[in-house]
Amino acid sequence: MAEYHVENFGCRASRADGEVIGAELRQRGLTPARDATQADVVVANTCSVTAQADRTARAFLRRVRRQNPKARIVVTGCYAQRAPQELAALPGVHAVIGNSHKALVPDIAAQFVPLTALLVDDTFAHSELSMPRAAMWAETGQTRPNLKVQDGCGNRCSFCIIPVTRGHSRSLSLDATLRHVRDFAAGGGVELVLSGINLGRWGRDLAPQKTLDELVSTILRETSLPRLRLSSIEPMDWTPELLALFASQPRLARHAHLPLQSGSDTILRAMHRRYRPWHYAEKLQLIRHYLPDAAIGADVMVGFPGETEELFEESYSFIKAQPFTYLHLFPFSARPGTPAWYLAQRSPVPACAVADRMQRLRELIAEKNRSFREGFIGRTLPAVTLRSQRVAVSDNFLEIALDCAVAPNQNVCVRVTGLTETGVTGRVEDAFR
């Protein structure tokens, strides 16, 4: 029986796509390989948000070619959409299928006949993967999987290539979403993560229009899902209705992630972001008011063209003043075809300055994160156990090293007893569905 391996790069939405591709390949009779070196077919589900993401994908493809030369390699994802010819020129690549044709990946990957395919266009008419009705998550034993309910983005931030690689915003219907959530819960799933490229825009393209808070409230009202977690939501999409749900619904994980990018108003304007620092701070104050124990995270970009030391200090001071518990830090990476690509030719930030600023922010958020974790010592938190039977994740996004082994995918109550380097230790007090 043929074996497959799906290698996922990038965001939660990309990983959700990869999970569906794997499920579709299993339905076609393939079985999961131990790793890419053992697979008959390898699907590389790429990211292209930075130049480093491109390099990582190319290195993986070359390694597969070297270690498993007989494997059929199919490349899809954002890099495949952005630069298909570049990937097709790599030795051993069987097919390059952009996000525009992602729905065809399982069929092409399962074809064990000589074929060279290059499928990319800008219509995204064949982009939507159809998630199998079967309990696909139960087949892999996965805990805390992603359900992608939205794809694409129309924000046009000056640094971002995603509108090119993912297309316009598109929503999974309410009925389809409920069907998948019910399947997951019926299969014994405990925590599901709703994801999207621009999750807060869910429902705006449906007829009649719907909103994210409607989706969340309907899931909680009409399914038995024990816990729902929301992935990244833009600051302007944290509506009063959504905040009210978080404040009143214990089945919603106490976790908020709001992309920031910069705390400098000048840089935010150059990025074409649709909020100002004071707008962002107001949202965080409301979240912390309603959810005093929530994890609050952000994406922060360092070294955007024109970011002087003064402007960085402005951003640093803003971040220091906010109730963040973690940050996703990354350096600016010029993407060809974006407005920021041209800005980078005129006013680049020296690499040494970027490295220094990244380190300063790492040290700042490490202090904030440790203080946040220390506040839970002696308290009991709800959590879900992971595949590693001595690790769980709390509803407010703390990684907990357990004092005993517990089967994966279990709801547990854990009393926090101490700190690890990046998480906490805990004693299991109860386990329940």
Secondary structure, 3 states (H helix, E strand, C coil): CCEEEEEECCCHHHHHHHHHHHHHHHHCCCEECCCHHHCCEEEEEECCCCHHHHHHHHHHHHHHHHHCCCCEEEEEEHHHHHCHHHHHCCCCEEEEEEHHHHHHHHHHHCCCCCCCEEECCCCCCCCCCCCCCCCHHHHHCCCCCEEEEEECCCCCCCCCCHHHHHCCCEECCHHHHHHHHHHHHHCCCCEEEEEECCHHHCCCCCCCCCCHHHHHHHHHHHCCCCEEEECCCCHHHCCHHHHHHHHHCCCECCEEECCCECCCHHHHHHCCCCCCHHHHHHHHHHHHHHCCCCEEEEEEEECCCCCCHHHHHHHHHHHHHCCCCEEEEEECCCCCCCHHHHHHHHCCCCHHHHHHHHHHHHHHHHHHHHHHHHCCCCCEEEEEECCCCCEEEECCCCEEEECCCCCCCCEEEEEEEEECCCCEEEEEEEEEC
